[in-house]
Amino acid sequence: MEETAVDALVALGFTLALGTGLQGIDNVLQNDLQYGEISEIIGDSNVGKTQFCYAIAANTLLHSEFGITWIDSNGSFRSHRLVEYIKGRKEISDENLEQMEEYNIRFIIIDNVHEMFDDRIQSENSGRSAIMKTILGRISALTDIGFTVVTTSFYYKENNKNDLKKVWTEQMRGRILIEEDVDDIRTIRSLSSSLNHVQVFDIIIMIYIGWKYLVTSKPFSDYAYWSSRCELE
């Protein structure tokens, strides 16, 4: 079988997708958040979607020459939290920090993207549809020239019955769901259409303990720590 350009890059050890830098989580992502594509992180309010994006942003700034644009639609972004993530990584250096100050934007995060076409703001379906098409069109123009876009949004089961949400979902290259149960246990899994349902069981469990998240991957043999402040030793 003929080797593709992607195959060649993988063989050379190049990463083809965004990651958090935390092995347990990245094993679950399975390259779902691909470069040059639009993907989304979904989940209920306060489940950890923004924290997840902080981890991706910090890892990108540390391990690439690219800058990041963060678009916050509801005022939840806190720059000091991202700085804390970055400073907590063991590989940080003065040279890294200097490189991050250079503008070379190739990665865009849109936090709470659905705030921009919420039905409480636009009561008519046609109005929300027009806004969504505008947003998708502009994002598509960015990905066409090599930008990578990750959005976050709320996830409700009834969204599957909403035609607008279906249109949005169909444009996503990767979809990551973060869920929380009554015992503060969080799970992360891929919803990408390319995944076989059996692979949904390749899942990590995040146990919330104060500021820390204990991350394990089945069969509970590999451990990593994800903190809202830093990656711990």
C-alpha positions in Angstrom: 0.0 0.0 0.0 1.3 3.4 -0.9 2.5 5.6 1.9 0.7 8.9 2.3 2.2 12.2 3.5 0.4 11.7 6.8 1.9 8.2 7.2 5.3 9.7 6.5 4.9 12.4 9.2 3.7 9.9 11.8 6.7 7.6 11.0 9.0 10.6 11.6 7.4 11.2 15.0 5.4 14.3 14.2 2.2 14.9 16.1 -0.8 15.4 14.0 -3.2 16.6 16.7 -3.6 18.8 19.8 -2.9 17.2 23.1 -2.8 18.1 26.8 0.7 16.7 27.5 -0.8 14.3 30.0 -0.5 10.8 28.8 -3.6 9.3 30.3 -5.8 12.0 28.7 -4.0 12.1 25.4 -4.4 8.3 25.1 -8.1 8.8 25.1 -8.1 11.7 22.6 -6.6 9.4 20.0 -5.6 12.3 17.7 -9.2 13.5 17.6 -8.3 17.2 17.8 -6.5 17.4 14.5 -4.5 20.3 13.2 -6.2 22.4 10.6 -9.6 21.3 11.6 -12.5 22.4 13.8 -13.3 20.3 16.9 -15.3 20.8 20.1 -15.3 20.0 23.8 -18.8 19.6 25.1 -20.2 19.0 28.6 -22.5 20.6 31.2 -21.7 23.9 32.9 -18.7 23.8 35.3 -17.7 20.3 34.3 -14.1 21.4 33.3 -14.3 22.3 29.6 -12.3 25.5 30.1 -9.8 23.8 32.3 -9.3 21.2 29.6 -8.6 24.0 27.1 -6.1 25.6 29.4 -4.2 22.3 29.4 -4.3 22.1 25.6 -3.2 25.8 25.3 -0.3 25.4 27.7 0.9 22.3 25.9 0.7 24.0 22.5 2.6 27.1 23.7 5.3 24.9 25.2 5.8 22.5 22.4 5.2 24.5 19.2 6.2 27.8 17.7 2.5 28.8 17.4 0.6 31.4 19.3 -3.0 31.2 20.4 -6.1 33.4 20.2 -8.6 32.8 22.9 -12.2 34.1 22.2 -14.3 34.2 25.3 -18.0 34.7 24.8 -19.1 34.8 28.5 -16.3 36.4 30.5 -14.9 33.2 32.0 -11.3 33.4 30.7 -8.7 34.1 33.4 -5.2 34.6 31.9 -3.5 33.9 35.2 -4.9 30.4 35.2 -3.2 29.7 31.9 0.0 31.2 33.1 -0.1 28.9 36.2 -0.6 25.9 33.9 2.5 26.9 31.9 4.7 27.7 34.9 3.8 24.4 36.4 5.2 22.4 33.6 8.6 21.0 34.4 10.1 21.8 31.0 9.4 25.6 31.2 12.4 27.9 30.6 13.1 31.5 30.0 13.5 30.7 26.3 10.1 29.1 26.2 8.5 32.2 27.7 10.3 34.5 25.2 9.0 32.4 22.3 5.5 32.6 23.6 5.6 36.4 23.3 6.0 36.2 19.6 2.8 36.4 17.5 2.5 33.4 15.3 -1.2 32.6 15.7 -2.3 29.2 14.3 -4.6 28.0 17.1 -7.9 29.5 18.1 -10.0 28.6 21.1 -13.7 29.8 21.2 -15.0 29.2 24.7 -18.8 28.8 25.0 -19.4 29.3 21.3 -23.1 28.6 21.6 -23.5 31.8 23.7 -23.3 33.6 20.4 -26.5 32.1 19.0 -28.4 31.3 22.2 -32.1 31.1 21.8 -32.5 33.5 24.7 -30.8 36.2 22.6 -32.2 35.3 19.2 -35.8 34.1 19.6 -36.3 33.3 15.9 -34.8 30.2 14.5 -33.9 32.0 11.3 -31.8 34.5 13.2 -29.9 31.8 15.1 -29.4 29.9 11.8 -27.9 33.0 10.1 -25.5 33.6 13.0 -24.4 30.0 13.0 -23.8 30.0 9.3 -21.7 33.1 9.6 -19.6 31.6 12.4 -19.1 28.3 10.6 -18.2 30.1 7.4 -15.6 32.2 9.1 -14.1 29.3 11.0 -14.0 27.3 7.7 -12.1 30.1 6.1 -9.5 29.9 8.9 -9.1 26.1 8.8 -8.7 26.3 5.0 -5.5 28.3 5.5 -4.2 26.1 8.2 -5.7 27.3 11.5 -6.8 24.9 14.1 -10.0 25.8 16.0 -11.4 24.2 19.2 -14.7 25.3 20.6 -16.5 24.5 23.8 -20.2 24.3 24.3 -22.9 22.9 26.5 -24.2 19.4 25.9 -27.8 18.4 26.3 -29.3 15.1 25.2 -32.1 17.0 23.6 -29.6 18.7 21.3 -29.9 15.7 19.1 -33.4 16.8 18.2 -32.3 20.4 17.4 -31.7 20.9 13.7 -29.3 23.8 14.3 -27.2 21.8 16.7 -27.2 18.9 14.1 -25.8 21.3 11.5 -23.1 22.4 13.9 -22.2 18.9 15.0 -21.8 17.7 11.4 -19.0 20.3 10.8 -16.9 19.0 13.8 -13.8 16.9 13.0 -13.5 15.8 16.6 -15.9 15.9 19.5 -14.8 15.3 23.1 -17.4 14.8 25.9 -16.7 15.6 29.5 -19.2 14.3 32.1 -19.6 14.4 35.8 -21.6 12.2 38.1 -23.0 12.9 41.6 -19.8 11.8 43.3 -17.7 14.4 41.4 -16.2 11.7 39.1 -15.5 13.0 35.7 -15.1 11.0 32.5 -13.7 12.0 29.1 -14.5 10.2 25.9 -14.4 10.7 22.2 -17.7 11.1 20.3 -16.0 11.2 16.9 -17.9 9.4 14.2 -14.8 7.5 13.2 -14.7 5.7 16.6 -16.1 2.2 17.0 -18.5 2.1 19.9 -16.3 -0.5 21.6 -13.6 2.1 21.8 -15.8 4.3 24.0 -14.6 2.0 26.9 -11.1 3.4 26.4 -11.9 6.1 29.0 -10.3 7.9 31.8 -11.8 8.7 35.2 -11.0 12.0 36.8 -11.7 12.1 40.5 -12.0 15.7 41.8 -10.0 16.2 45.0 -9.8 19.9 45.8 -7.6 21.5 43.1 -6.4 18.2 41.8 -7.8 15.6 39.3 -6.5 12.1 39.7 -6.5 10.6 36.2 -6.4 6.9 35.5 -7.0 4.9 32.4 -8.5 1.5 32.3 -7.3 -1.0 33.5 -6.1 1.5 36.1 -2.4 0.9 35.5 -1.3 4.3 34.3 -1.5 7.3 36.6 -1.1 11.0 35.9 -2.2 14.1 37.7 -4.1 17.0 36.2 -4.4 20.1 38.3 -6.1 23.4 37.6 -2.8 25.0 38.6 -0.1 22.7 37.2 0.9 19.2 36.3 2.2 17.7 39.5 5.2 15.3 39.8 
